[in-house]
């Protein structure tokens, strides 16, 4: 069994974002976004934390706590996966 570790950030998509080079993973093809750090300056979600929490809570098999911690699990025993983390607002600095 392979165990993959990754870090993901969910951020506002800046208008200046562009598509990167083509990436093939198995039979799937992706074009990741290229987002420079400067593009994120001042970018904020158009919803409150509570609105985001309520929206995420509607996803199947995703469990979220009021402190922002969450876990999202697979529904297929043959392809087991789990993503867990903590949703937190951006640093106000």
C-alpha positions as CSV (number, residue, x, y, z in Angstrom):
1,X,0.0,0.0,0.0
2,X,1.3,3.4,-0.9
3,X,0.8,6.3,1.5
4,X,1.1,9.8,0.1
5,X,1.6,12.9,2.1
6,X,0.8,16.3,0.8
7,X,0.0,19.8,1.8
8,X,-2.9,21.7,0.3
9,X,-4.0,25.3,0.7
10,X,-7.4,26.6,-0.3
11,X,-7.2,30.2,-1.3
12,X,-9.0,32.7,-3.4
13,X,-8.1,32.3,-7.1
14,X,-6.4,35.5,-8.2
15,X,-7.5,37.0,-11.5
16,X,-3.8,36.9,-12.6
17,X,-3.5,33.1,-12.2
18,X,-2.4,31.2,-15.3
19,X,-2.4,27.6,-16.3
20,X,0.9,25.8,-15.8
21,X,2.6,23.0,-17.8
22,X,0.6,19.8,-18.5
23,X,1.0,17.1,-15.9
24,X,-0.1,13.5,-16.4
25,X,-0.9,11.3,-13.4
26,X,-1.9,7.8,-14.5
27,X,-4.6,8.3,-17.2
28,X,-5.6,11.8,-16.0
29,X,-4.2,15.0,-17.4
30,X,-4.0,18.2,-15.3
31,X,-2.9,21.8,-15.9
32,X,-2.1,23.2,-12.4
33,X,-2.5,26.9,-11.7
34,X,0.6,29.1,-11.5
35,X,0.0,31.6,-8.6
36,X,2.9,33.8,-7.5
37,X,2.9,34.7,-3.8
38,X,2.5,38.4,-4.6
39,X,-0.8,37.6,-6.4
40,X,-2.3,36.6,-3.0
41,X,-1.7,39.9,-1.3
42,X,-5.0,41.3,-0.1
43,X,-7.0,38.3,-1.6
44,X,-9.9,37.4,0.7
45,X,-12.7,34.9,0.5
46,X,-16.1,36.5,-0.4
47,X,-17.7,34.5,2.5
48,X,-17.3,34.4,6.3
49,X,-15.7,31.5,8.1
50,X,-19.2,30.4,9.3
51,X,-20.5,30.4,5.7
52,X,-17.5,28.4,4.5
53,X,-18.0,25.9,7.4
54,X,-21.6,25.4,6.5
55,X,-20.8,24.9,2.8
56,X,-18.1,22.4,3.5
57,X,-20.3,20.5,6.0
58,X,-22.6,19.7,3.1
59,X,-19.9,17.6,1.3
60,X,-20.5,13.8,1.7
61,X,-18.2,12.2,4.2
62,X,-16.6,15.5,5.3
63,X,-16.8,16.2,9.0
64,X,-15.9,19.7,10.2
65,X,-15.7,21.1,13.8
66,X,-16.4,24.7,14.9
67,X,-12.6,25.2,15.5
68,X,-12.0,24.5,11.8
69,X,-10.6,21.0,12.1
70,X,-11.9,18.6,9.5
71,X,-11.6,15.1,8.1
72,X,-12.8,13.9,4.7
73,X,-12.8,10.2,4.0
74,X,-13.3,7.9,1.0
75,X,-16.5,5.9,0.5
76,X,-14.8,3.1,-1.5
77,X,-13.1,0.4,0.6
78,X,-11.0,-0.6,-2.4
79,X,-9.5,2.9,-2.7
80,X,-9.1,4.1,0.8
81,X,-8.1,7.7,1.4
82,X,-8.4,10.4,4.1
83,X,-7.7,14.1,4.1
84,X,-7.6,15.9,7.4
85,X,-6.5,19.3,8.4
86,X,-7.6,22.7,9.8
87,X,-9.3,25.5,8.0
88,X,-8.1,28.8,9.3
89,X,-8.5,32.3,8.2
90,X,-5.6,34.1,6.6
91,X,-3.0,35.8,8.8
92,X,-4.2,39.4,9.3
93,X,-0.7,40.8,9.1
